[in-house]
């Protein structure tokens, strides 16, 4: 049984949220003495305050530590710790090579990974939720019940105090019912039409007796301002205002979140908030829906879907019908039913 475990997940924000069940299972089921996690600097905050993480190791593979020299330097840093096992849910050659270069004797990843030839154990890549898939990396020692290890984030008192101050500053009161709206995505083809998000914001405030909160990063702030203007309402624009854990603390206050298939949907689910998730170029069966019960995925079936495992900069067939075919009536009805069911 391994006692010093390194987990490598240097993909995107949502991927790090979905690796938190694996982190917890390593600490609680394997009883590992040391659990270290390699992540991008931009995602490291998601592991702050996590009681199952002993060490967060930032790896800036795209900037200050990019290229072969950066990889070798990071491997050298990892080799100073006597890890006995590396778990590698990230499916890139670089992640597999990093564990191999660090001379970690046991390296476990998926049989479909680009660097699978560098693993000592190759685990079948199953068509299940990503949480379940990641937990299958522990199959050499345990069969883990995924229901015992849902995704979890840990905002602290400072994060929650920030949310209190933000809401107060924008005229919100404690009795306001909040509905989150997340219109952004790093992939252009995963973004539902802004005017339809604006319609959702308007109907949230007019028809649901609720207040809308627009989520996103700094790069989404202008999009959110445009949606707010089109809506004619006065939502709180949190995009670019809050850190990842502050956003987690804010979405925890929401009765539900309407979101593109993106990281904010996973953050919301990890905080116990129900999600109406809009799928376009990708499909739910890839295993990246919000984890847990009660969420709703909306999609428009077309012969060309899915057009890839991720989104892209433009629609391959030039129509973007997978998103334009989803109406605001569909999304608002799903949202209303969800909130009514959850509060009724």
Steps between C-alpha positions, in 0.01 A plus 500: 500500500652836402572750775645794303280583201538761228194594291561684172212703354622797300191543283225758549300632797218250465744210481655599832156521663427150371828361637415597860314170560818312403700715742261421783491128421881480498515658845204317655493161326869446430592676826789671322735696726581751226268618222655755265325641193663657192275764340527816294550816709164631374316202650696454824250704701239228451699280739548764772368392842442145374567278803609211278773693318838512671682692227399699191773510236444768232640415157487795259539287190374769260712791618793509744556123497410422140697274272740215566717700741201581716388139494843376606520758778158401634590131484817580696297678766261202527785250519614651830188355666487120540163452329417135452198550271385751240134511398461672163140576398627761252535327166796683347847374414651782707327386821608139448854607413516721810432204732747282311775764508441546874580127540179424684499119501124441466323707232129444440297656221242421236557250219380764251752764615752630251782406739365158601827328407662682793258354755556195715123446526250586224136530609219465241344834403132438568199685359385624842508830684846652536477470881439126470774472237755673719414283798561190286870587517487353851381162369839331562417532872131586546166510325373841608134597523486840323198606704728508805732756340319784319696806380566747781639853530584688819441877500609651831350767723681770303344380175153507655561844651595624153167368365308672780671830421453461121128433533454785746692741278266424210182543703416133555339394827504166681144414395578526126479174311803477273523328162844463345568544129831399342521605132871447435728219387857484374354324192298730273276220373392412856347845553122528477378820333543814718152632420349178632695528822368858518147367465563256787629785719193711419258215574681406821443849634152555355339156525682320783519779757874437516826685439748389233874468557730489197810284551826476308864598492644837410487398133121462529433838661420685176271218385316515835464877479349464153257232620398717795438794267294291257292355783375835626547361851757577767687175569812480711800467269749290694712418194851625559414605856540172685770235532418135440420424863314828540293399198442164665376672815273723291349223289433307821250778582315445171185289468627381160749581223441519124829428330676404183691171521790655686689508830245711688246218468740267684577762765127546563436127526792464743335765719162323496331738253280351227599569140319536168789410269489590129683260267584584139802348322563250779261245652416395857611141440863618488469509879528871579151586621461665842552220750212390721123476495246760388698676227358545149692479173346662192613412149381520140549173318674518164681246284821707521515482881740455662752677281786442745585423860537873570356810344672691222544854371234458232230256391644240257185513283449875535153500658547473879154344495580289805475822700257710295253210514471532878238763586475724803153353564655153541766624738268718706243222534771260624627764742151580635414132546830439678461790741131428567572134568795579724316763706155346493 
